Amino acid sequence: MANIKNNSAARETQRKLLEAAGEVFAEHGFHSATIKEITERAGASIAAVNYHFSDKSELYAAVIRRIGDQALRIIPPEPDKEDSPETQFLKCVEHIVIAMLGRPHVGWESILMAREFAQPSPAIESMFKNVCQPVNQRLSMIISEITGRNPDEQSIGLSASSILGQCVYFLQHQAHIDQLHDQLSAQISHEQYAKHIAQFSLAGLGVLNQNDSDDTI
């Protein structure tokens, strides 16, 4: 019984350290963050950091991995082959938007990831491989079906990045969207965001499909 309790206590300490570290890294960045502040927020000792994570670099990498594990929900499921490409697209985009906007701890996570994308560290590589690339590939294949273009074409990558850019914009500004846009309410639902981005982007792909040259985009 003692071992079970100890293991449970160790897992709880690890969870608190990851949560506190995420907040501190988001607020100060990796280099300015201190183990002292992290342990104070977590109610843990410096020895606990050394035991669970070895050092600050490994703790930071663990925080990024944790975000990546939670972000796996963003990857859309395999499309239903009985659906039209347009319906597949709408479902795919709505899944991505709702998954992104509905993620827990969106406050410090989004700030930390903004820092990480601006100045990538080796810790981000696993998220690129396990989350970002699968999302882009799934979306690009459906866009390719809609436009009749090769998925390797530049226009497909531009379209996918434009759609994901809309998702990131709403993710970062959803808490104060009404201050940025008078016409919008801060209470707008995730489903409304998702439906708008999907329909708006699908209309844009219709225009793209009418162009014969990437230079006209």
N, C-alpha and C positions, 0 to 999 in steps of 0.2 A: 504493500500500500504506500509506503514511504517513497518508493521509486516513482510510482504513478503520480503522486503529489509533486515530487520534485520535477518530473518531466513537464507536468502541467504548468508549474510555476515558471520553468525555463521558457516554455513556449510563450507564456504571457509576457515575460520580460522581453523576449525577442520582438514580439508584436509591438509593445510600447516603444521600444527603441526605434523600430522601423517607422512608426507613425511620427514620433518626435523628430527623427532625423529628416523625414520628408518635409516637415514644416520648416525646420531650420535651414535645410539646403535650399528650399524655395525662397525663403526670406533673404538669405545672405549669399547664396552661391556656395559652391564646393569649397573654394579656397578660404573664404571668410568665415565659414561655419566652424564652430568649435565643438569638440567632443564634450567639453564641460557643459555647454548650454544644452546639448542634446540629452545628456544624462540627467541634468536637472529637470528638464521637461518630462522625461520618461520616468523619473523617480528611480533611476538605476545607477549603478556604479560604473566607473571607468573600466573596472575589471570585467564587468558583464559585456562591455563592448569588445574587449579583447577576446573574451571567451567565445562569443557568438560570431564575431565578424573579423577578428584579427586587428584591423586598423580602420581608419576613416575611409580609405579608398574602397575597401571591401564593403563597408557599411553603405557607402553611396551606391555601389554597384548593386547591392541587394535591394535598395529602395527602387532603383530603376527596373530591376527584374520583377519586383512586386507590381509595379505599375504595368509592366508588359503582360504579366499573367492576368491582371484584371482586364487589360485591353483586348484580350483574345476574343471577348464577346463581340467586338466590333466586326470581326470577319464574317461576312454574310454567308449563309448556308448555300449549298449547291442549288442553283436555280432549277425550278420545275420545268422540265423540257416541254411540257404541254402548254406552258404559258408562251405568249408572244414575246419577242425580244423587248418590246416596250413595257410589257407587264413585268418581265424579269427585272428590267432597269428600275422601275418604280419601287418594286419590293426591295431590291438591293440597296438603293439609296435611302429608303425609309429605314431599313434595318441599321445602316451605318449611322445615320443621324440620331435615331432614338438611342442606340447603344452608346454613342459618344456623349450625348447630352444627359443621359441617365446614369452615367458612371458615378460611383460614390467618391467623396473627397475631391470633387472637381476643382475646388479652390486651389489648394497648394499643389495638386498634381499638375494642373494646367500651367501654373507659374513655373514649376520646376522643369516641365517638358519644354516650355518656351525657352528657358535658359539652355537646356540641353540641345535643342535643335539649332539655336544660335551659335553655340560653341560645343559641338559634339565631342563626347568622350568615348573611349572604347566600350563603355557600359551600354551605349545606345545600339550597338550593332545587333544584339539579339532581338531588340524590338523591331528594327528594320527588317530583319530576316523573318521573324515569326508573326509579325502583325502587319506592318506597313506594306511589305511586298505582296502578301496574299490578298490584302484588300485591294491594292492597285491592280493586281492581275485579274481578280474576279470582276471588278468594275470595267477594266479595259476590254475584256473579252465580250461583255455584253454591249458595250459601246461599239465595238467592231461589228457585232451582229446587226446593230441598228443602222449603222452608217454604210455597211458593206465595204469597209476599209480594212486593210491589213492591221492586225493588232500591234504590229511593230512600228507603224507609221507615227511620225511626230504628232500629228493632229490628235491621235488617240490619247497619247500621253498628256498633251495639253488639256484635252477635255476632262480626263480623269483628275488631273491636278486642280483644275478649276472647280470641279464639283466638290472635291475634298477641301479646297480652300474655303468654300462657303460654309462647310461643316465646322471648320476650325474657327471661323469668324463668329458664328453663333455660339460656339462653345466658350470662347473667351469673353464674349460681351453679353451673354444672356441675362446676367444679373442686373445690368444697367442699360438694356437695349432701348428702353423708353427715353433715356437721356440722349441717346445718339440719334434716334429716329422718332420724331413727334408722333408719327402715325402708329407706332407699335406700343404694345403694352408689355410691361415686365412679366405679366402673368401669362403670356402666350405659351401654349403648350408645346411639348416636344413633338407631338404628332403634327401640329400645325407647321412647325419649322420643317419637319421631314417632308410633308406633302408639298410645301412650297418649293423647296430645293429640288425635289424630284421632278415636279411638273415644269418648273422654270428651266431646269437643265435639259429635260427631254425636248422642250421647245427649241432650245439652243442647238441641240443635236440635229433637229429637223432643218435648221438653217445651214448647219455645217454640211449636211448631206446633200444640199443643193449646190455646194461649191465643188468645182472640179480640181481646184488647186489649193494646196496648203498656204500659198502666199496670200490668199484672199481672206484668211482667218483674222 
